[in-house]
């Protein structure tokens, strides 16, 4: 079968004597992806990231939480507790619920927060639940 390029198909590849060959690195750069909208992917990911809404505690849950905090305020030792609290998101509306375990260093009634021995400070209004062995027999 005859093709239109039979006369040149087997000739050697031309190499210019005037212009140097392009390096493989530079040649590959011509075909690298181009991001016309820099930061667009990050903006889409941020928009797609889900946050929770802080749930309002019922009166019964608030009363129970107040009793637990009052007990911790007057406790002689540093009990180990598990605190579930709401951490607001810094970039968008809402936040996430987090649970942390640790020993209570102090309950700062004037500052409205609980301070753990590792230095973490949790505001009273962010706390949704406190659990621990100290409350099991109460």
JOUR-V964428 format. One record per residue. RES is the residue in one letter. NEAR is the number of other C-alpha atoms within 8 Angstrom. Layout:
res->{RES,RES}
near->{NEAR,NEAR}
//
This chain:
res->{X,X,X,X,X,X,X,X,X,X,X,X,X,X,X,X,X,X,X,X,X,X,X,X,X,X,X,X,X,X,X,X,X,X,X,X,X,X,X,X,X,X,X,X,X,X,X,X,X,X,X,X,X,X,X,X,X,X,X,X,X,X,X,X,X,X,X,X,X,X,X,X,X,X,X,X,X,X,X,X,X,X,X,X,X,X,X,X,X,X,X,X,X,X,X,X,X,X,X,X,X,X,X,X,X,X,X,X,X,X,X,X,X,X,X,X,X,X,X,X,X,X,X,X,X,X,X,X,X,X,X,X,X,X,X,X,X,X}
near->{2,4,5,5,6,8,6,6,6,6,5,4,4,4,5,7,5,4,5,6,6,6,6,6,6,8,9,8,7,6,6,6,4,4,5,4,5,6,6,7,7,7,8,8,8,7,7,6,6,5,9,8,7,7,4,4,8,6,6,7,8,9,8,8,11,8,8,10,9,8,8,10,9,6,8,4,4,9,10,10,13,11,12,12,12,12,9,8,10,4,4,6,7,10,13,11,9,8,8,7,8,10,10,14,9,9,12,9,7,4,5,10,11,13,13,12,9,5,6,7,8,10,9,8,5,9,12,10,8,11,8,10,8,8,8,6,5,4}
//
